[in-house]
Amino acid sequence: MILEVIDLLEKLRETLKVGKERAILVAAVSRGDAETSDDLAELTALAESAGTIVVDKFQQKIHRIHPGRYIGKGKAEELSGRIQRFKANVVIFDNDLSPGQIGELEKIVGVKILDRSELILDIFATRAKSRQARLQVELAQLEYTYPRLTRMWTHLDSVAGAAGGTAIGAVGGIGTRGPGEKQLEVDRRLVNKRIADLKGELRQIDKRKIREIDGRKGQFKVCLVGYTNVGKSTLLNLLTGSDVFVQDRLFATLDTRTKKCSLVGGIEVLLSDTVGFIRNFPHQLVASFKATLEEAVNADLLLHVADVSNPEVLEQIKSVNRVLEEIGCGDKSVLLVLNKVDIVGKAGMVEMLETLYPEALCISARTGLAVEKLKDNMLSKYRGEEVLLRVVSKQSNGKVQSFIRACGTVLNEVYLDGSVHIDAKLGRNQLAQLKSLRPERIEIVQS
């Protein structure tokens, strides 16, 4: 049985694999939708990341989605002609198709049809390095392919019992004879079992991850989020002095990395990177990458990194915001970081973004431009709204005095009868840390 499961998974991976194939890209857009230049530019980048050679691409405006083919019959026949002309062996849609639509289109065009989610899953499969990432991707693939087994499997003959008079039935003997069952049902049972096993393993990883995050209570947590390939890993390296993997490609890394980031006054925060988002992020990936995205859910501050050199930066910002809402981060404190200002090509783009997002910061993670300003903003978020305090502490409790001097502004200091009375300004978010140092009294004079 175990060998059957392994064989089944290999078939699934082969089915999803794109390889060095010649691809035609198709985007079907509703006539009511606004047309953008990104409709096939992003799909092209995704297809090339998966290793295909894009030989042709076209868009179609449709009144409504055809329930059987997604696109109209005439367009499907035109697609078949393009396949012959360009010698393509795969068609990739920038839409999510049902199993029935894929099957019907494959009958007409005679080559493999992939949809957007299938392509993204293929890319994730090639990028997964750690055990956690591999388990997450495998689960997403299986949950995606389960309802598509009918079109993917060609060995759907019945496995007959002895009543059928077959060799299999004869070998089965007493207890195995019966009407038999379709190979499809056998495959479905195997896939269901593997899905259950994967979910069990990932639940254990989730528990460890939650314990790890709980262990960071009392520490200020910052999480980098954003579209894929906007420079999050480069920014992580810049802010933490680390040397994590960086490459100019989509979904270069899938694993969360957490490093210490030093701010002014010796204050340290924890900075985490996450998997990059994308337009129409497959829900299977959002679900299976729950443990990875938990860093964003539990963060005190999100740094939303955007690539200002990309002509579709506005749509990318909206896509990331939609995913953040989906995973429960809609009410988080977010600082928008406009990266790659050193290579921005479109005149006026930065000015427009600064007008739309006046709180945003313009930086270059590659050159270090404005990184100190970014750190100052992180420190401000760390401190929170300033309050005026009067703190009384024993003179021997040097930790209280050192903390206030490092993290706040001392306005007045009086030593009296073995105690020190300090008037100071301090961030509201730091009151809990000050209380943990056990001063004799804390009084908020003005908030």
C-alpha positions in Angstrom: 0.0 0.0 0.0 2.8 2.4 0.9 4.4 1.7 -2.5 1.1 2.5 -4.2 0.9 5.8 -2.4 4.5 6.8 -3.4 3.7 5.8 -7.0 0.5 7.8 -6.9 2.3 10.9 -5.6 4.9 10.6 -8.4 2.1 10.5 -11.0 0.6 13.7 -9.4 3.9 15.5 -9.5 4.5 14.4 -13.2 1.0 15.7 -14.1 1.7 19.1 -12.5 5.2 19.4 -13.9 5.6 21.9 -16.7 9.2 21.4 -17.6 10.8 22.9 -20.7 7.6 22.9 -22.8 6.5 25.3 -25.4 3.5 27.2 -24.0 0.7 29.4 -25.3 -0.7 31.7 -22.7 -4.4 32.6 -22.6 -6.3 35.2 -20.5 -10.1 35.3 -20.7 -11.3 38.7 -19.3 -14.9 39.6 -18.7 -16.0 42.6 -20.8 -17.0 44.4 -17.6 -13.5 44.2 -16.2 -10.9 46.9 -16.6 -8.1 45.7 -18.9 -4.5 46.0 -17.5 -1.1 45.5 -19.0 -0.5 42.9 -16.3 -3.1 40.4 -17.7 -0.4 38.3 -19.4 2.8 40.0 -18.2 2.6 38.3 -14.8 1.5 35.0 -16.3 4.5 35.2 -18.6 6.8 35.6 -15.6 5.2 32.7 -13.8 5.4 30.4 -16.9 9.1 31.3 -17.4 9.8 30.7 -13.7 8.3 27.2 -14.2 10.7 26.6 -17.0 8.5 26.9 -20.1 9.2 28.7 -23.4 6.4 31.1 -24.1 5.8 30.9 -27.9 2.5 32.8 -28.1 -0.1 34.5 -26.0 -3.5 36.1 -26.5 -6.5 37.5 -24.5 -10.2 37.2 -25.1 -13.0 39.4 -23.9 -15.9 37.2 -22.9 -19.6 38.1 -22.1 -19.8 35.2 -19.8 -17.9 32.1 -18.7 -18.8 29.1 -20.8 -19.7 26.3 -18.4 -18.1 23.6 -20.6 -15.0 25.3 -22.0 -14.6 28.6 -20.2 -13.9 30.3 -23.6 -16.1 30.2 -26.7 -16.0 27.4 -29.2 -14.6 29.6 -31.9 -11.8 30.8 -29.7 -11.0 27.2 -28.7 -10.7 26.3 -32.3 -8.5 29.3 -33.0 -6.4 28.1 -30.1 -6.1 24.7 -31.7 -4.8 26.3 -34.9 -2.2 28.4 -32.9 -1.0 25.2 -31.2 -0.3 23.7 -34.6 1.4 26.8 -35.9 3.7 27.4 -33.0 4.2 23.7 -32.2 3.1 24.2 -28.6 2.6 21.3 -26.3 0.9 23.1 -23.3 -1.7 25.8 -22.9 -1.7 27.9 -19.7 -4.8 29.9 -18.7 -4.6 32.9 -16.5 -7.9 31.7 -15.0 -8.9 28.9 -12.7 -10.7 26.2 -14.7 -12.9 23.4 -13.5 -11.9 19.8 -14.2 -14.7 19.5 -16.8 -13.6 22.7 -18.6 -10.0 21.4 -18.7 -11.1 18.0 -20.1 -13.3 19.6 -22.8 -10.6 22.0 -23.9 -8.0 19.2 -24.1 -10.4 17.2 -26.4 -10.5 20.2 -28.8 -6.9 21.4 -28.8 -5.2 18.0 -28.2 -2.5 19.2 -25.7 -2.2 19.6 -22.0 -4.2 22.5 -20.4 -3.0 24.1 -17.1 -4.7 26.8 -15.2 -3.2 29.5 -13.1 -3.4 27.7 -9.7 -1.8 24.6 -11.2 1.1 26.6 -12.6 1.7 28.4 -9.2 1.6 25.0 -7.4 4.3 23.7 -9.8 6.6 26.6 -9.1 6.1 26.2 -5.3 7.0 22.5 -5.7 10.3 23.3 -7.3 11.1 26.0 -4.7 10.3 24.0 -1.6 13.5 23.1 0.3 12.7 22.6 4.0 10.6 19.7 5.2 7.8 22.0 6.3 7.7 23.7 2.9 7.6 20.4 1.1 4.8 19.1 3.2 2.8 22.3 2.7 3.2 22.3 -1.1 2.4 18.6 -1.3 -0.8 19.1 0.7 -1.8 22.0 -1.6 -1.1 19.9 -4.7 -3.1 17.0 -3.4 -6.1 19.1 -2.4 -6.0 20.8 -5.8 -5.7 17.5 -7.8 -8.2 15.5 -5.8 -11.3 16.7 -7.6 -9.4 16.4 -10.9 -8.5 12.7 -10.7 -11.0 11.8 -13.3 -9.3 13.7 -16.1 -5.8 13.0 -14.8 -6.1 9.2 -14.6 -6.2 7.0 -17.7 -6.3 3.7 -15.7 -9.9 3.9 -14.7 -10.8 0.3 -15.4 -12.6 -1.7 -12.8 -10.6 -3.9 -10.5 -12.8 -7.0 -10.7 -13.5 -9.6 -8.1 -13.6 -13.4 -8.6 -17.1 -13.2 -10.0 -15.6 -11.4 -13.0 -13.4 -14.5 -13.8 -10.2 -12.4 -14.0 -6.8 -13.3 -12.8 -7.0 -10.6 -10.2 -10.2 -12.1 -8.9 -8.7 -15.6 -8.8 -5.7 -14.4 -6.9 -7.9 -12.5 -4.4 -9.6 -15.6 -3.1 -12.2 -15.7 -0.3 -13.0 -12.4 1.2 -11.9 -10.4 -1.8 -14.5 -11.5 -4.3 -17.2 -9.0 -5.3 -18.3 -6.6 -7.9 -15.0 -4.8 -7.8 -14.4 -1.1 -7.8 -13.0 1.5 -10.1 -9.3 2.3 -9.9 -10.5 5.9 -9.5 -12.0 5.1 -6.1 -8.8 3.3 -5.1 -6.8 6.4 -6.0 -9.2 8.6 -4.1 -8.8 6.6 -1.0 -5.0 6.7 -1.3 -5.1 10.5 -1.8 -7.4 11.0 1.1 -5.1 8.9 3.3 -2.1 10.9 2.3 -3.9 14.2 2.8 -4.9 13.1 6.3 -1.3 12.1 7.0 0.1 15.4 5.8 -2.5 17.4 7.8 -1.4 15.4 10.9 2.2 16.2 10.4 1.5 19.9 9.7 -0.6 20.1 12.8 2.4 19.1 14.8 4.5 21.7 13.0 1.8 24.3 13.7 1.9 23.4 17.4 5.7 23.8 17.5 5.4 27.0 15.6 2.8 28.4 18.0 5.0 27.4 21.0 7.9 29.2 19.3 5.9 32.3 18.7 4.5 32.2 22.2 8.0 32.1 23.5 8.6 35.5 21.9 6.0 37.2 24.1 7.3 40.5 25.4 9.4 41.0 22.3 8.3 43.4 19.5 7.7 41.4 16.4 8.0 42.9 12.9 7.0 40.9 9.8 7.9 41.6 6.1 5.0 41.0 3.7 4.5 41.9 0.1 4.2 40.7 -3.4 6.7 38.1 -4.6 10.1 39.5 -5.9 9.8 43.0 -4.4 13.0 42.8 -2.3 11.8 41.5 1.1 14.8 39.2 1.5 17.2 42.0 0.5 15.6 44.3 3.0 15.8 41.6 5.7 19.6 41.3 5.0 20.0 45.1 5.1 18.2 45.5 8.4 19.6 42.6 10.3 23.1 42.2 8.7 22.3 38.6 7.8 23.0 36.8 4.5 19.8 34.9 3.6 19.3 33.6 0.1 18.4 36.4 -2.4 17.6 35.9 -6.1 15.7 37.9 -8.7 12.9 35.4 -9.4 9.4 34.7 -8.3 9.0 32.8 -5.0 12.7 32.5 -4.5 12.2 31.4 -0.9 9.2 29.8 0.8 10.4 29.4 4.4 10.0 32.0 7.2 13.3 33.5 8.4 13.4 35.4 11.8 16.4 37.6 12.7 17.2 40.2 15.3 17.1 43.8 14.1 18.9 46.5 16.2 17.3 50.0 16.5 18.5 53.2 18.1 19.5 52.9 21.8 20.3 49.2 21.7 16.7 48.2 21.3 16.2 44.9 19.4 13.1 43.7 17.6 12.5 40.4 15.8 12.2 40.7 12.1 10.6 37.9 10.0 10.3 37.4 6.3 7.3 35.5 4.7 6.4 33.8 1.5 5.6 36.4 -1.3 2.0 36.9 -2.3 0.6 37.1 -5.8 -2.6 38.1 -7.5 -5.3 35.4 -7.1 -3.2 33.5 -4.6 -4.5 29.9 -4.7 -6.6 29.3 -1.6 -5.0 25.8 -1.2 -1.6 27.5 -0.6 -3.1 30.0 1.9 -4.5 27.1 3.9 -1.5 24.8 3.7 1.0 27.7 4.5 -0.9 28.5 7.7 2.1 27.9 9.9 4.3 30.1 7.7 1.8 32.9 7.6 1.3 32.7 11.4 4.3 35.1 11.7 2.3 37.8 10.0 -0.8 37.1 12.1 1.1 37.4 15.4 3.3 40.4 14.4 3.0 43.7 16.2 4.0 45.6 13.0 3.8 44.6 9.3 6.2 46.1 6.8 4.4 45.9 3.5 7.1 46.1 0.9 6.1 47.2 -2.6 8.2 47.5 -5.8 7.7 51.0 -7.2 9.6 50.1 -10.4 6.8 47.6 -11.4 4.1 49.3 -13.6 1.4 47.3 -11.8 2.5 48.3 -8.3 -1.0 49.6 -7.4 -2.6 46.3 -8.2 0.1 44.5 -6.4 -0.5 46.5 -3.2 -4.3 45.8 -3.4 -3.6 42.1 -4.0 -1.4 41.9 -0.8 -4.0 43.8 1.2 -6.6 41.2 0.1 -4.5 38.3 1.2 -3.8 40.0 4.5 -7.5 40.4 5.1 -8.0 36.7 4.2 -5.5 35.5 6.8 -6.8 37.8 9.5 -4.3 40.7 9.4 -6.8 43.4 8.3 -6.5 45.4 11.6 -2.7 45.1 12.0 -0.5 48.1 12.2 1.1 48.4 8.7 3.9 50.5 7.3 4.0 50.7 3.5 7.6 50.6 2.3 8.1 51.7 -1.4 11.2 49.8 -2.5 13.5 50.1 -5.5 13.2 53.9 -5.9 16.8 53.8 -7.3 15.6 52.0 -10.4 12.1 53.4 -10.9 11.5 53.9 -14.6 8.1 55.6 -14.8 8.2 59.3 -14.2 5.8 60.5 -11.6 5.1 57.0 -10.2 6.8 57.7 -6.8 5.0 61.1 -6.5 1.6 59.5 -7.2 2.2 56.7 -4.7 3.3 59.3 -2.0 0.1 61.2 -2.7 -2.0 58.1 -2.4 -0.1 56.8 0.6 1.3 59.8 2.5 2.6 57.6 5.4 4.6 55.4 3.1 8.5 55.4 3.1 10.6 55.5 -0.1 13.7 53.3 0.2 16.2 51.2 -1.7 17.0 47.9 0.0 19.8 47.4 -2.6 21.7 50.7 -1.9 20.6 51.3 1.7 18.8 54.6 0.8 16.6 55.9 3.7 17.2 52.7 5.8 17.8 54.8 8.9 14.5 56.6 8.4 12.8 53.3 8.1 14.5 52.2 11.4 13.3 55.4 13.0 9.7 54.7 11.9 10.0 51.1 13.3 11.3 52.5 16.6 8.3 55.0 16.7 5.9 52.1 16.1 7.7 50.1 18.8 7.3 52.9 21.3 3.8 53.8 20.4 2.1 57.0 21.4 4.2 59.0 23.9 2.9 59.5 27.5 4.2 61.7 30.3 5.2 59.6 33.3 6.3 60.0 36.9 8.3 57.0 38.0 9.5 56.3 41.5 12.2 53.6 42.0 14.8 52.6 44.4 18.2 54.0 43.6 19.6 50.5 43.7 17.3 49.4 40.9 19.6 50.7 38.1 17.6 48.7 35.5 14.6 51.1 35.7 16.8 54.2 35.2 18.8 52.6 32.4 15.6 51.5 30.6 14.0 55.0 30.8 17.2 56.7 29.5 17.6 54.2 26.6 13.9 54.1 25.5 12.4 57.4 26.6 13.2 61.0 27.3 14.1 62.1 30.9 12.6 65.5 31.7 13.5 65.7 35.4 15.3 63.5 38.0 15.3 63.9 41.8 17.1 61.7 44.3 15.3 61.5 47.7 15.6 59.1 50.7 17.1 56.2 48.8 14.6 56.6 45.9 14.8 58.3 42.5 11.8 60.3 41.2 11.9 60.5 37.4 9.6 62.6 35.1 9.9 61.2 31.6 8.3 60.7 28.2 7.9 57.0 27.2 6.1 55.1 24.5 2.8 53.6 25.7 3.8 50.2 24.2 6.8 50.1 26.6 4.8 50.5 29.8 4.5 46.7 30.3 8.3 46.3 29.9 8.9 49.1 32.4 6.5 47.5 34.9 8.3 44.2 34.6 11.4 45.9 36.0 9.5 46.5 39.3 9.7 50.2 40.0 8.0 51.4 43.3 5.4 53.5 41.5 4.4 54.5 37.9 2.0 57.4 37.5 0.7 58.6 34.1 0.7 62.4 34.3 -0.5 63.1 30.8 -1.5 60.8 28.0 
